[in-house]
Amino acid sequence: MRVSIQPYSYVRLDKSEVNMSVELDVFVGNTTIMDKEVYQLWLNGYTVNDAVKVRIEGGVMEECEASAEVLLSDTMDQFRTFQMCERLLQNPAKLANQLLFQIPPDRQAMLIERYYAFDDDVVREVLGKKLSKGTKKDLDDVSTKTGITLKSCRRQFDNFKRVFKVVEELKGPLVENIKQHFLLPDQLARDYAAIVFFANNRFETGKKKLQYLTFQDFAFCAGQLINNWTVGAIDNMVEDMDVDLDKEFLQDLKDLKILITDKDLLDQHKSLVCVALRGKTKVFNEMEANFKNLSRGLVNIAAKLTNTKDVRDFFIDLVEKFIEPCKSDKWTATDVNLYLTHYTNSAHILDTFKHQNVWTSQSPREGPDKQGLGQDHSRWTQLPCLVNSEGVSRECNTLGNTAIVQMTCPESGAHILTTGIPESQPPLGAPWPPKLASSPHCPYSGLVSGTDLPWPWFCYGG
């Protein structure tokens, strides 16, 4: 509708008074109109004129039968609305309670999610860096490198910093805190949790050897570290629970040094891993030949994590000391997963670590019975012994002077590793691994499925 507005304001010009009137086109409504495509153009840092060009190229003038002047006016009006809403978007909880803009809930959720969305290429350039003014000054270079407008880079960086400042001192789960305070969907909240976690611990991600890793690669690692290595993995109501690594846990990792400093233990660990891997991978020979070097690399990385610098270099150390050697031997991702799984499970069986996170039994009655059935009626089958030792049948695996028989439950994937004592069977509860009084010999290689075993056994992997 057309409204005539006559304010009758008086302006003195050359000592005379002039009566002025203005005519305006006015549209009255109670719902704020926001075009999703125009909103995205605004978020991407386009100017009004550039946004108009994009809309014209998209065919909006033909679709709406509008002139260039109307399109320009509409774009300017919407950009102005977005700018007015921005202060509310920076504190999303206020958006639902304000009265200035009548925005439906589903449209509010869209505005918030898109405002906090980010480009992986942008976050990859700042991941692990301190979210400070110094880093923000480098956004010119980030914009040039990524092709993202400087205005958009600054919005994304400011969002990273804002979320970090709000949640870094909060108690409770990091992802839930982000979802609660910024009303973000679950996956986006998890991505922001990764950004906060990396910024707090200052992990190095910019080295050349790490450039092949994407943000999502690091985000996955952040999720694993948060769930397993932070204080919150133990106590979910401590301060900075999902932000700080558990110092006590990192200190405990030093105990792993014995795996590489004790030669007998290193040999035992290698034997157990090789038993489990033989016949399951094409790169078994490489795994066996490089076991000690790889084990030293992993354990040394873990043992140094009490130092801040070594925490920052965690990923570059993993790439140099473990990933690159595996790649040079043409390991697949499946090979790496298989190796690390058995590396961990076998360490649990070693006498030094069997009290840590592994269930052991000294009573064969708790394992499979003579019919091969477990207490839960699962069926167990003996696996053939694979590794030999001098003077021992090639059908039998030995560890030092101890014969080993492996059994498995196909239903659950669990395994039993048993130690055979052919000439002098100690009472149940004897220390493991037991030692033979004379030359090793394994009369148990022909055991039928589920034979009751008269020596201690150890269950893992189920």
C-alpha positions as CSV (number, residue, x, y, z in Angstrom):
1,M,0.0,0.0,0.0
2,R,1.1,3.6,-0.6
3,V,1.2,5.9,2.4
4,S,1.8,9.6,2.3
5,I,3.9,10.8,5.2
6,Q,3.9,14.5,5.9
7,P,6.0,15.3,9.0
8,Y,5.8,19.1,8.3
9,S,9.4,19.5,9.4
10,Y,10.8,22.9,8.8
11,V,14.2,23.6,7.3
12,R,15.5,27.1,7.2
13,L,17.0,27.9,3.8
14,D,17.9,31.5,2.9
15,K,15.8,32.7,5.8
16,S,12.6,31.1,4.3
17,E,10.6,28.1,5.6
18,V,9.9,25.1,3.3
19,N,7.1,22.6,4.0
20,M,8.3,19.0,2.9
21,S,6.4,15.8,2.4
22,V,7.7,12.2,1.4
23,E,5.9,9.2,-0.2
24,L,7.0,5.7,0.8
25,D,6.0,2.1,-0.2
26,V,5.3,0.2,3.0
27,F,4.7,-3.5,3.5
28,V,3.2,-4.7,6.8
29,G,3.5,-8.2,8.1
30,N,4.3,-10.2,11.3
31,T,6.6,-12.9,10.0
32,T,10.2,-12.1,9.1
33,I,10.9,-13.2,5.5
34,M,14.3,-14.9,5.0
35,D,15.4,-16.5,1.8
36,K,17.8,-19.4,2.4
37,E,19.8,-18.8,-0.7
38,V,20.3,-15.1,0.1
39,Y,21.2,-16.1,3.7
40,Q,23.9,-18.4,2.4
41,L,25.3,-15.7,0.2
42,W,25.5,-13.4,3.2
43,L,27.2,-16.1,5.2
44,N,29.7,-16.6,2.4
45,G,30.7,-13.0,2.7
46,Y,29.3,-11.7,-0.6
47,T,28.6,-8.0,-1.0
48,V,25.0,-6.9,-1.9
49,N,26.0,-6.3,-5.6
50,D,27.8,-9.6,-5.9
51,A,24.9,-11.4,-4.3
52,V,22.5,-9.8,-6.8
53,K,24.7,-11.0,-9.7
54,V,24.6,-14.5,-8.3
55,R,20.8,-14.4,-8.0
56,I,20.4,-13.1,-11.5
57,E,22.6,-15.8,-12.9
58,G,20.5,-18.3,-11.0
59,G,17.4,-17.2,-12.9
60,V,15.5,-15.6,-10.0
61,M,14.3,-12.7,-12.2
62,E,12.6,-14.9,-14.6
63,E,11.2,-17.1,-11.9
64,C,9.7,-14.2,-9.9
65,E,9.1,-11.8,-12.8
66,A,11.0,-9.1,-10.9
67,S,13.1,-6.3,-12.2
68,A,16.8,-5.7,-11.3
69,E,15.8,-2.8,-9.1
70,V,13.3,-4.9,-7.1
71,L,15.9,-7.7,-6.8
72,L,18.5,-5.2,-5.5
73,S,16.0,-3.8,-3.0
74,D,15.1,-7.3,-1.8
75,T,18.7,-8.3,-1.4
76,M,19.6,-5.2,0.5
77,D,16.6,-5.6,2.8
78,Q,17.5,-9.2,3.6
79,F,21.1,-8.5,4.2
80,R,20.1,-5.7,6.6
81,T,17.8,-8.2,8.4
82,F,20.6,-10.8,8.7
83,Q,22.9,-8.2,10.2
84,M,20.3,-7.2,12.8
85,C,19.9,-10.9,13.7
86,E,23.6,-11.6,14.0
87,R,23.9,-10.5,17.6
88,L,21.2,-13.0,18.4
89,L,22.9,-15.8,16.5
90,Q,26.0,-15.2,18.5
91,N,24.0,-16.2,21.6
92,P,21.4,-18.7,20.1
93,A,19.5,-19.1,23.3
94,K,18.3,-15.5,23.0
95,L,16.9,-16.0,19.5
96,A,13.9,-18.0,20.7
97,N,13.0,-15.5,23.4
98,Q,13.3,-12.2,21.5
99,L,10.2,-10.4,20.1
100,L,11.8,-8.2,17.4
101,F,11.8,-10.9,14.8
102,Q,8.9,-13.3,14.3
103,I,10.8,-16.4,13.2
104,P,9.3,-20.0,13.3
105,P,11.3,-22.5,15.3
106,D,12.3,-24.6,12.3
107,R,13.6,-21.5,10.6
108,Q,15.5,-20.5,13.8
109,A,17.2,-23.9,13.8
110,M,18.2,-23.4,10.2
111,L,19.6,-20.0,10.8
112,I,21.7,-21.2,13.8
113,E,23.0,-24.3,12.1
114,R,24.1,-22.5,9.0
115,Y,25.6,-19.6,11.0
116,Y,27.9,-22.0,12.9
117,A,28.6,-24.3,9.9
118,F,32.2,-24.0,8.7
119,D,34.4,-25.0,5.8
120,D,36.7,-27.9,6.5
121,D,39.5,-26.2,4.5
122,V,39.3,-23.2,6.8
123,V,39.3,-25.0,10.1
124,R,42.1,-27.3,8.9
125,E,44.3,-24.2,8.6
126,V,43.7,-23.1,12.2
127,L,43.3,-26.5,13.9
128,G,45.4,-26.8,17.0
129,K,46.5,-23.2,17.0
130,K,45.8,-20.8,19.8
131,L,42.5,-18.9,19.0
132,S,44.1,-15.5,19.5
133,K,44.3,-12.2,17.7
134,G,47.6,-13.3,16.2
135,T,46.0,-16.3,14.5
136,K,43.1,-14.1,13.4
137,K,45.6,-11.7,11.6
138,D,46.7,-14.7,9.5
139,L,43.2,-15.2,8.1
140,D,44.2,-13.1,5.0
141,D,46.5,-15.9,4.1
142,V,43.9,-18.5,4.9
143,S,41.4,-16.8,2.7
144,T,43.9,-16.7,-0.2
145,K,44.9,-20.3,0.2
146,T,41.3,-21.7,0.5
147,G,39.4,-19.3,-1.8
148,I,37.0,-18.6,1.0
149,T,36.1,-14.8,1.4
150,L,37.9,-13.1,4.3
151,K,34.6,-12.1,5.8
152,S,33.5,-15.7,6.0
153,C,36.8,-16.8,7.4
154,R,36.5,-14.2,10.2
155,R,33.0,-15.3,11.0
156,Q,34.1,-18.9,11.3
157,F,37.1,-18.1,13.4
158,D,35.0,-15.9,15.7
159,N,32.6,-18.8,16.1
160,F,35.4,-21.2,17.0
161,K,36.7,-18.7,19.6
162,R,33.2,-18.0,21.0
163,V,32.4,-21.7,21.5
164,F,35.8,-22.3,23.1
165,K,35.4,-19.4,25.6
166,V,32.0,-20.6,26.7
167,V,32.6,-24.3,27.2
168,E,36.3,-24.5,28.3
169,E,35.4,-24.0,32.0
170,L,32.1,-25.8,32.1
171,K,31.6,-29.1,33.9
172,G,30.0,-32.0,32.2
173,P,30.4,-33.6,28.7
174,L,31.9,-31.3,26.1
175,V,29.5,-32.2,23.3
176,E,26.4,-31.9,25.5
177,N,27.6,-28.5,26.7
178,I,28.0,-27.2,23.2
179,K,24.6,-28.5,22.2
180,Q,23.0,-27.0,25.2
181,H,24.5,-23.5,24.9
182,F,24.6,-23.1,21.1
183,L,21.6,-25.3,20.1
184,L,23.7,-27.2,17.5
185,P,22.8,-30.6,15.9
186,D,24.8,-33.5,17.2
187,Q,27.3,-33.9,14.5
188,L,28.1,-30.2,14.3
189,A,28.5,-30.1,18.1
190,R,31.0,-33.0,17.9
191,D,33.0,-31.2,15.3
192,Y,33.2,-28.1,17.5
193,A,34.2,-30.4,20.4
194,A,37.1,-31.5,18.3
195,I,38.1,-27.9,17.5
196,V,38.0,-27.0,21.2
197,F,39.9,-30.1,22.2
198,F,42.7,-29.4,19.7
199,A,42.9,-25.7,20.6
200,N,43.2,-26.5,24.3
201,N,45.9,-29.1,23.9
202,R,47.7,-27.3,21.0
203,F,48.3,-30.4,18.9
204,E,50.5,-29.8,16.0
205,T,48.6,-30.4,12.7
206,G,50.4,-28.0,10.3
207,K,53.5,-30.0,9.5
208,K,54.0,-31.1,5.9
209,K,53.8,-34.8,6.8
210,L,50.3,-34.2,8.2
211,Q,48.8,-32.3,5.3
212,Y,47.2,-35.5,3.8
213,L,45.0,-35.7,6.9
214,T,41.6,-33.9,6.7
215,F,39.8,-32.2,9.5
216,Q,37.4,-35.2,9.7
217,D,40.4,-37.5,10.3
218,F,41.5,-35.3,13.2
219,A,37.9,-35.0,14.5
220,F,37.6,-38.8,14.7
221,C,40.9,-38.9,16.7
222,A,39.6,-36.1,19.0
223,G,36.5,-38.2,19.7
224,Q,38.6,-41.2,20.6
225,L,41.0,-39.2,22.9
226,I,38.0,-37.4,24.6
227,N,36.3,-40.7,25.3
228,N,39.4,-42.6,26.5
229,W,42.2,-40.3,27.6
230,T,40.6,-37.3,29.3
231,V,39.7,-36.8,33.0
232,G,36.0,-37.0,32.0
233,A,36.5,-40.6,30.8
234,I,36.7,-41.5,34.5
235,D,34.7,-38.7,36.2
236,N,32.0,-36.9,34.2
237,M,31.5,-34.0,36.6
238,V,35.0,-32.7,37.0
239,E,36.1,-29.3,35.7
240,D,37.4,-29.2,32.1
241,M,36.4,-32.9,31.9
242,D,36.6,-33.4,28.2
243,V,39.2,-30.7,27.5
244,D,42.2,-31.8,29.4
245,L,44.1,-35.1,29.1
246,D,44.2,-37.2,32.3
247,K,47.7,-36.5,33.7
248,E,47.5,-39.6,35.9
249,F,46.6,-41.8,32.9
250,L,49.5,-40.3,30.9
251,Q,51.8,-41.0,33.9
252,D,50.6,-44.6,34.0
253,L,51.6,-45.0,30.3
254,K,55.2,-44.9,31.4
255,D,54.7,-48.4,32.8
256,L,54.5,-49.7,29.2
257,K,58.3,-49.1,28.9
258,I,58.9,-52.6,30.2
259,L,57.5,-54.0,27.0
260,I,60.6,-52.8,25.2
261,T,63.2,-52.7,27.9
262,D,62.8,-56.3,29.1
263,K,64.2,-58.5,26.3
264,D,62.3,-61.6,27.5
265,L,59.1,-59.8,27.7
266,L,59.6,-58.2,24.2
267,D,60.2,-61.7,22.8
268,Q,57.2,-63.1,24.5
269,H,55.0,-60.3,23.3
270,K,56.3,-60.8,19.7
271,S,55.6,-64.6,19.9
272,L,52.0,-64.1,21.0
273,V,51.3,-61.5,18.4
274,C,52.8,-63.6,15.6
275,V,50.7,-66.6,16.7
276,A,47.5,-64.6,16.3
277,L,48.6,-63.0,13.0
278,R,50.0,-65.9,11.1
279,G,47.9,-66.8,8.1
280,K,45.6,-63.8,8.5
281,T,47.5,-61.2,6.4
282,K,49.7,-61.0,3.3
283,V,52.2,-58.9,5.1
284,F,52.9,-61.2,8.0
285,N,56.6,-61.5,7.2
286,E,56.9,-57.7,7.4
287,M,55.0,-57.6,10.6
288,E,57.2,-60.2,12.2
289,A,60.4,-58.6,11.0
290,N,59.5,-55.1,12.1
291,F,57.6,-56.0,15.3
292,K,60.3,-54.8,17.7
293,N,60.9,-51.4,15.9
294,L,57.2,-50.8,15.7
295,S,56.7,-51.7,19.3
296,R,59.5,-49.4,20.4
297,G,58.0,-46.6,18.4
298,L,54.5,-46.9,19.9
299,V,55.7,-47.4,23.5
300,N,58.2,-44.5,23.3
301,I,55.4,-42.2,22.0
302,A,53.2,-43.2,24.9
303,A,55.8,-42.9,27.6
304,K,56.7,-39.3,26.7
305,L,53.2,-37.9,26.8
306,T,53.7,-36.4,30.2
307,N,55.7,-33.6,28.5
308,T,53.7,-30.8,26.9
309,K,55.9,-30.7,23.8
310,D,55.5,-34.4,23.2
311,V,51.7,-34.0,23.5
312,R,51.8,-31.4,20.8
313,D,53.9,-33.6,18.6
314,F,51.7,-36.7,19.2
315,F,50.4,-36.9,15.6
316,I,53.6,-36.2,13.8
317,D,55.3,-38.8,16.0
318,L,52.7,-41.4,15.1
319,V,53.1,-40.7,11.4
320,E,56.9,-40.9,11.5
321,K,57.4,-43.8,13.9
322,F,54.4,-46.0,13.0
323,I,52.3,-45.0,10.0
324,E,55.2,-44.4,7.5
325,P,56.9,-47.7,8.3
326,C,53.6,-49.5,7.8
327,K,53.0,-47.7,4.5
328,S,56.4,-48.5,3.2
329,D,55.7,-52.2,3.8
330,K,52.3,-51.8,1.9
331,W,50.1,-52.5,4.9
332,T,46.4,-51.9,4.4
333,A,44.1,-50.2,6.9
334,T,42.8,-53.7,7.7
335,D,46.3,-54.9,8.4
336,V,47.0,-52.0,10.8
337,N,43.7,-52.7,12.6
338,L,44.5,-56.4,12.9
339,Y,48.0,-55.8,14.1
340,L,47.0,-53.3,16.8
341,T,44.2,-55.4,18.0
342,H,46.4,-58.4,18.6
343,Y,49.2,-56.2,19.9
344,T,46.9,-55.0,22.6
345,N,45.2,-58.3,23.4
346,S,48.6,-60.1,23.6
347,A,50.0,-57.6,26.0
348,H,47.1,-58.3,28.3
349,I,48.2,-61.9,28.5
350,L,51.7,-61.2,29.5
351,D,52.4,-61.8,33.2
352,T,53.4,-58.2,33.8
353,F,50.1,-56.8,32.6
354,K,47.6,-59.6,33.1
355,H,46.1,-57.8,36.2
356,Q,45.3,-54.8,34.0
357,N,41.9,-54.7,32.3
358,V,41.9,-58.5,31.6
359,W,39.8,-61.1,33.2
360,T,41.8,-64.2,34.1
361,S,40.7,-67.5,35.5
362,Q,42.6,-70.2,37.4
363,S,39.7,-72.6,37.2
364,P,39.2,-74.6,34.0
365,R,35.7,-75.3,35.2
366,E,34.8,-71.7,34.2
367,G,36.0,-72.3,30.6
368,P,34.7,-74.8,28.1
369,D,33.8,-78.3,29.4
370,K,34.8,-81.6,27.8
371,Q,32.0,-81.2,25.3
372,G,33.4,-77.8,24.2
373,L,30.6,-75.8,25.8
374,G,31.1,-72.7,27.9
375,Q,28.9,-71.7,30.9
376,D,26.7,-69.7,28.6
377,H,26.4,-72.8,26.3
378,S,28.6,-71.2,23.7
379,R,30.8,-73.8,21.8
380,W,34.6,-73.6,21.8
381,T,37.0,-75.1,19.3
382,Q,40.7,-75.6,19.6
383,L,42.9,-73.8,17.1
384,P,46.1,-75.5,15.8
385,C,49.3,-74.4,17.4
386,L,51.3,-72.4,14.8
387,V,54.7,-71.3,16.1
388,N,57.5,-73.7,16.9
389,S,60.6,-73.6,19.0
390,E,63.8,-75.7,18.8
391,G,63.1,-79.2,19.9
392,V,59.4,-78.8,19.7
393,S,56.9,-80.1,17.2
394,R,56.1,-77.6,14.4
395,E,52.4,-78.2,15.3
396,C,52.9,-76.7,18.7
397,N,53.5,-73.1,19.8
398,T,55.9,-72.5,22.5
399,L,56.8,-69.5,24.6
400,G,60.2,-70.0,26.1
401,N,59.9,-73.4,27.8
402,T,56.1,-73.2,27.9
403,A,53.8,-74.9,25.4
404,I,50.8,-72.9,24.4
405,V,47.4,-74.1,23.1
406,Q,44.9,-71.6,21.7
407,M,41.1,-72.1,21.7
408,T,38.4,-69.9,20.2
409,C,34.7,-69.5,20.4
410,P,33.3,-68.7,16.9
411,E,30.1,-67.4,18.3
412,S,31.6,-64.6,20.4
413,G,35.1,-64.3,18.9
414,A,36.7,-64.8,22.3
415,H,39.9,-66.7,22.7
416,I,41.6,-68.8,25.4
417,L,45.4,-69.1,25.5
418,T,46.5,-72.0,27.7
419,T,49.9,-73.1,28.9
420,G,50.7,-76.9,28.7
421,I,52.9,-78.4,31.4
422,P,53.7,-81.9,30.1
423,E,56.0,-83.4,32.7
424,S,55.0,-81.6,35.9
425,Q,51.6,-80.1,36.1
426,P,51.5,-77.5,38.9
427,P,48.4,-77.0,41.0
428,L,45.8,-74.6,39.7
429,G,46.6,-71.0,40.6
430,A,50.4,-71.3,39.7
431,P,52.1,-68.3,38.3
432,W,52.0,-67.9,34.5
433,P,53.9,-68.6,32.4
434,P,55.1,-71.8,34.1
435,K,58.5,-73.2,33.4
436,L,59.4,-76.7,32.3
437,A,61.8,-78.8,34.4
438,S,63.2,-80.5,31.4
439,S,63.1,-80.3,27.6
440,P,59.9,-78.8,26.2
441,H,57.4,-81.2,24.7
442,C,53.7,-80.7,23.9
443,P,51.6,-83.8,24.1
444,Y,48.5,-81.7,23.9
445,S,48.7,-80.9,20.2
446,G,46.1,-83.6,19.5
447,L,43.6,-82.3,22.1
448,V,40.0,-82.9,21.1
449,S,37.6,-80.0,21.0
450,G,36.8,-78.6,24.4
451,T,39.1,-81.0,26.4
452,D,39.1,-80.0,30.1
453,L,42.5,-78.3,30.6
454,P,44.4,-78.9,33.9
455,W,46.3,-75.6,33.8
456,P,45.6,-71.9,34.1
457,W,44.0,-70.2,31.0
458,F,43.4,-66.6,30.0
459,C,40.4,-65.2,28.1
460,Y,40.7,-62.2,25.8
461,G,39.0,-60.6,22.9
462,G,35.4,-61.7,23.4
